[in-house]
Amino acid sequence: MKNNEPSLLQFTIHYPSVTFAAFGNQEHGAMSQGNEFRQLLYGDKGMLSPLKDLSATDYGHDMEHIAFDFHINPCDYEINEIRAVGTYRKKGHSIDVAVIVGEDFFRKSHEERRQWIREQILERIRQVGQVVSHQKLDTDIERLLADIGFRL
């Protein structure tokens, strides 16, 4: 990254929702899954570390941020509100993307989890590429895909 520019890719984790009547084990299980996922992304050998230095200026002038929201086991009513790819916001030069992490993710092996996350990130970037193409934005999605694929 150049001159402390913010990273092009930003990541947020939304922990599992629990009901008001959640029992201790259910609440503990939800927090445990959230922490497990956070460790995989941000831990000692976190998957996102190699992506921190991807600067927006290296890929064009129209996209400053691609904000990834990982939703861990969202409730049914939350799922209805989650869009895989949002609209491009001119004012913020950004676009939001979402990834739903379901219960089956936590049954996978460590390597299968890493591969799943990699595939999800690349797929969302491809979908952002469709928005970029449609709106004729100055953002080199092919180069970004290649760089992400190489780093993950």
N, C-alpha and C positions, 0 to 999 in steps of 0.2 A: 504494500500500500504506500502511496506517495504522500508525504507531508501530513501525516495523521488524518488523511481523508477517511470518512466512515466507510465501512464495508458495504459492498453492494447487497450482499445477502444478510438478512437479519432473521433471527429465529426466536420464536416464543413457544413455550410449552404450556398447554392448558391441562391442568391436572384433572383426573376423573371427578365427575360430579357424584355426590352421594345425596340420598334423600334425607329429609329431616328426621326420618325414623331409622336412619342407618344405625346398625349395631356396631360395636367396637371393632369386631373383626372385619366388617365390610369397610369401615372408614380406614382402618389400618391397611387393608389390602389395596385400597385406592391410592393412598399416599405412598405405599411401597412401590406400586407400579409406576407412579409418577417419578419417584426418586430413581428407580431403576432406568427409566428412559432418559432422564436428565443425565445420569452418569454415563450412559452410552454416547450421548451427544457432546457433553462438556467435561467428562472425567479426564483422568490422566492421559489416556490415549483416545480422547473424544473424537468422534468423526468430524466435527465441525472445525476443529483447529486448523486444518489445512485450507479452509475456505475463508478464514478471517481476513486475509490480505487481498481478496479480490476487490479491486477498486472500480467504482462505477465509471470513472473516466477512461478506463482501459477498454470499455465496450461501447462507447458512444456518448451522446449528449442528452438523450431524452429520459434515461432511466437512472435514478439515483439510488433507489431501494427496491428490492424484492423481499417482501416480508412474509416469511413462512410461519404459519401457525399450526403446530402439531396439537391435535385434540385427542387426548387419551380417553377412550371409552366414554364418549359423550352420551348423554341421555337422548331418548328418541326426539324430544322436542328441540334439543340443541342441534341434532343432525339435520333437521329440516331447515335450519338457518345457516348452515355452513355451506359456502360455495367453494368449489375446488380452485377457481381462479376468479378474482374480483375484476373490477374495471380499472383501467389506468386512470390515475388521478393526476391531472396536469399540474395542479398547484404544488403537490408534493413530489412530483416526478416519480411516482411509486405505484406499485401494484401489490395486492395481498393475495397470497395463495394459502390453501388449507390442506392438511393431510389428516385423515382420521386414522388413529391407531387403535385398532380393535383388540378384543380379548385374545384372538388367535395369535397376535404378534408375540405375546408373552409365553406362548407354547413353543416358539421357535428356538433353535440353538443360537448361540451368540453370533456365529457367522451368518446364519440365515437372517437374523435381525439386521445386521449391518448391510447385507445385500438388499433387503427390503427397503431400508431407509434410502440407500443409494438410488434404487430404482424410482422411488417416490419423488425424490428431489429432482432427478433428471426428467421424469415425466411432467412434473409441474413446470419446469423451465421450458420444456417443449410447448406446453400449453400457453405459457407467457409469450413464447415465440409467435403463436398464432395471433395474439392480441397485437404484438409489435408489428407484425406483417400487415394486419388489417388496418391499423391506424398509421401505418407508414412512419414508425418511430425510428430514430437513429440509435439502434441498439443491436450489436452484433451477437445475436443469440447463438449462432453456430459456434463461434469462438468461445462463448461462455460455457456452452455444453461440453465442448472439448476440454476446457480447463477444469471444469468440475469433475468430469469423468476421469481425467488424469489424476486428480488429487484425492478422489474418494477411492 
